[in-house]
Amino acid sequence: MSKKDFLAKMYISFKECCETEYWLELLHETGYLSDSEFESINQDNLALKKLLSSITYTTSKNLKTPNP
């Protein structure tokens, strides 16, 4: 797998985390998730989103700088 392919897959994963955040908020607001359930799942999702954001940023930056 090339670095560009890797970056594309990580970016897709990041976008999926953003969509998951939306659905978690919707489920919480409609009462399908309790406050404690929402906080637990949402914290995990936010941690994953930060990790994927960092990976996509670093990979993108490394692709733009030429290798010696």
N, C-alpha and C positions, 0 to 999 in steps of 0.2 A: 504494500500500500504506500503510495506516495504521500509526501507531506501535505500536498494540496487536497488529496482525498481525505486524509486524516482531519485536516482543518474543516472540510465540508461536513464531515460526520459529527465533529464536535459542535459546530455551529447549529446543525439540525438538533442535536441533543439540547443545546442551550435554548433554542426556540421552543422545544417541547417542555422544558422546565417553566418557561414563561406561560405557556398554555396551561400547564398543571397548576400554577399559581392562581390563574384566573378561575379554574374549575374548583379549586379548594375554597377560594373566597366565596364563590357562588353556593357551594354545598354548605358552608358555614352560615351564610346569611339566610339560607332557607331552612336551617335547622337539621339538616341531615348529618352534620358533624357537630359534636359538642365543642365547647371552648377548648377543653383539654385535648381532644382528638385533633382539632384544627391546629393548635399550637405545636403539638408534637410533629405532625406530618409536615406542616408548613416550615418549621425550623430545619428539618431534614432537606426539604426542597430548596430552601434558601441557601443552605450550605453547598448543595450540589450545583446550584446556579452560580454561586461565586467561584467554585472550582472550575466549572466549564467556561466561565467568562475569562478567568485567568489563563486557562489553556488556550482558548481561541486568540486572546490578545498576544500571548507570547509566541505562539506558532505563527501567527500572521506577521508579527514583527520579525521573526527569524527568516521568514520567506522573503521579506523585502530587503534584508541585508545580504549582500553577496558572500558566499563562502570563500575563504582564502585558499 
